[in-house]
Amino acid sequence: MTHVVAEPCFGCKYTDCVVVCPVECFYEGESMLYIHPEECIDCEACVPECPVEAIFHEDNLPEEWSGYTELNAELAPNCEVLTEKKTALADEGGDCAAAG
């Protein structure tokens, strides 16, 4: 089982979740973060750290975001691993709906 980064992260890219991850399974895409499903140990440390509530256990992912399980699995291996906190897109005037 794994956790999935879903639509609320799009345009935000808050990295609070990254610094608490014990296995460095977060990857940075152009518009959002992804969790590599083969690296996630399902510890849930990242879930309460996400300020936009974008991280879900794959079994609890809202139906409207079901495609994000495959999206994370497909895109994470093609992105750079992220291990440190960075300035969020939302803080740079990004398109985050929850950044207001």
Secondary structure, 3 states (H helix, E strand, C coil): CCEEECHHHCCCCCCHHHHHCCCCCEEECCCCEEECCCCCCCCCCCHHHCCCCCEEEHHHCCHHHCHHHHHHHHHHHHCEECCCCCCCCHHHCCCCCCCC
